[in-house]
Amino acid sequence: MALVMAGITKQVLNFNQPFSAPCVILSGGETTVTVKGKGKGGRNTEFLLYFLMAMKGNPHVYAISCDTDGTDGTEDNAGAFMLPDMYKEAKAFDVMPIKYASDNDSYSFFKRCNGLVFTNPTRTNVSDFRAIYIQGKAVQLQKKL
């Protein structure tokens, strides 16, 4: 799912299809995770870790992935968020995303990057949700002025 969403995001960035930037891509539903490692994390942090690796620090992309009940898998967080510079900063501090992904340890990756989202239990379980914000060129021009 992360690779599909990354593909759509890249299509927007490169070709303004199927949407033009700036835009927000929303999706919901519970993804599945094949657990092979011994790390910590849930569906949402796992999704976001793979999305982060696919985007490789694109400066125009922000994302969040959370569970509406406030608990991502068995952990104490609802999910995680991704900022554009998170990938490059993690690698600069030798926090290699692929190492955490191969051990299903997305919780520890986002904890080290200060990217975990905590809400406490909400007592509602509507669905998992993902929001990807793709900046437009006009936003980037304003930042340069």
C-alpha positions, -999 to +999 in steps of 0.1 A: +000+000+000+029+024+008+044+018-026+010+024-044+005+057-025+041+067-032+035+060-069+004+082-069+023+109-051+051+108-076+026+110-105+011+141-089+046+156-085+059+148-120+027+150-141-001+167-121-021+135-125-045+123-112-045+156-092-027+189-094-006+201-065-012+214-040-034+186-028-041+161-001-045+125-008-067+107+018-071+070+022-085+048+049-088+012+059-065-012+076-034-024+058-017-058+065+018-064+077+038-095+072+058-098+104+093-113+099+113-093+124+112-088+162+107-051+163+079-029+175+052-011+155+018-013+140+002-010+106+004+027+104+040+032+114+050+003+091+031+020+062+047+053+068+082+039+071+079+023+037+063+054+023+092+075+037+117+052+020+099+054-013+098+093-012+135+096-001+131+130+014+111+147-013+109+183-001+073+187-013+057+158+006+043+155+042+024+125+055+006+111+085-008+076+092-028+069+123-055+046+138-086+064+150-087+043+182-054+058+193-035+025+193-013+014+164-011-023+168+000-032+203+020+000+209+011+032+228+010+055+198-018+061+173+007+063+144+033+085+130+040+116+108+066+123+081+082+156+073+102+161+041+136+163+058+131+133+081+146+108+057+178+128+051+182+137+088+178+100+098+204+089+074+228+117+085+225+103+121+231+068+108+194+058+115+190+037+084+153+032+075+158-001+057+174-016+089+143-008+109+120-020+081+137-053+078+131-060+115+095-046+115+107-020+139+089+011+126+080+022+161+117+026+171+125+044+138+098+070+143+107+073+180+143+081+172+130+107+146+104+122+170+077+113+146+053+092+167+017+105+172+002+100+207-035+106+213-043+082+242-072+057+236-101+074+218-127+047+224-137+049+188-125+026+161-136+039+128-106+030+107-070+037+100-064+068+079-036+083+059-032+118+046-004+129+022+000+166+016+018+175-017+029+211-019+024+231-051+050+252-068+033+284-056+040+274-020+076+268-028+080+302-045+066+319-014+091+302+008+120+315-014+109+351-014 
